[in-house]
Amino acid sequence: MTDSQVLDIATDAILMATKLAGPMLLTALTVGVAVSLLQTVTQIQEMTLSFVPKAVGLVLVLVFAGHWMVRELVTYSERLWASIPTLVGG
């Protein structure tokens, strides 16, 4: 296995992790900012008020985007397994 093959695999893995984590992180960020803004305006400082909406948002992302996320991960895994003969032989 050459150095460029290792770097290609590492780059693809980082890209896949970013692609899969992106929707959840953006949802948590958006909900967190909205809840913080609401807490600032209303001066309600309840800890569960920031946790529960984030958890609900993440569950909704998993419900709506979970199928896509699993399909992307399976496609990446199949492609990685299929490339093993070319990696060992080179």
C-alpha positions in Angstrom: 0.0 0.0 0.0 1.4 3.3 -1.0 1.4 6.6 0.9 -1.0 8.2 -1.5 -3.5 5.3 -1.1 -3.3 5.7 2.7 -3.9 9.5 2.4 -6.8 8.9 0.0 -8.5 6.5 2.5 -7.9 8.9 5.4 -9.3 11.8 3.4 -12.3 9.8 2.4 -12.9 8.7 6.0 -12.7 12.3 7.3 -15.0 13.5 4.5 -17.5 10.7 5.3 -17.4 11.6 9.1 -18.0 15.2 8.3 -20.8 14.4 5.9 -22.6 12.2 8.5 -22.0 14.4 11.5 -22.8 17.7 9.7 -26.6 17.6 9.8 -26.7 16.7 13.5 -24.1 19.3 14.4 -25.9 22.0 12.5 -29.2 21.1 14.0 -27.8 21.2 17.5 -26.1 24.5 16.8 -29.3 26.1 15.4 -31.5 24.8 18.2 -29.0 25.8 20.8 -28.7 29.4 19.5 -32.5 29.7 19.2 -33.0 28.4 22.8 -30.2 30.7 24.1 -31.8 33.6 22.4 -35.2 32.7 23.9 -33.6 32.3 27.4 -31.9 35.7 27.1 -35.1 37.5 26.0 -37.3 35.9 28.7 -34.5 35.6 31.4 -35.5 31.9 32.0 -32.3 30.1 33.1 -33.5 26.4 33.1 -30.9 23.8 32.1 -33.4 21.3 30.8 -34.8 24.0 28.5 -31.6 23.9 26.5 -31.2 20.1 26.5 -34.6 18.8 25.6 -35.1 20.9 22.4 -31.6 19.8 21.2 -32.4 16.1 21.9 -35.8 16.5 20.0 -34.0 18.2 17.1 -31.4 15.4 16.9 -34.0 12.7 17.0 -35.9 14.4 14.2 -32.7 14.6 12.1 -32.1 10.9 12.7 -35.7 10.1 11.7 -35.6 12.2 8.5 -31.9 11.8 7.5 -31.1 8.4 9.1 -31.8 6.4 6.0 -29.5 8.6 3.9 -26.8 8.4 6.6 -26.9 4.6 6.7 -26.9 4.4 2.9 -23.9 6.7 2.7 -22.0 4.6 5.3 -22.8 1.3 3.7 -21.8 2.6 0.2 -18.5 3.9 1.6 -17.9 0.6 3.5 -18.6 -1.5 0.4 -16.3 0.7 -1.7 -13.6 0.3 0.9 -14.0 -3.5 1.1 -13.9 -3.7 -2.7 -10.7 -1.8 -2.9 -8.8 -4.2 -0.5 -7.4 -6.4 -3.4 -5.9 -3.4 -5.1 -4.4 -2.1 -1.9 -2.7 -5.4 -0.9 -1.5 -6.2 -4.3 0.2 -2.8 -4.8 
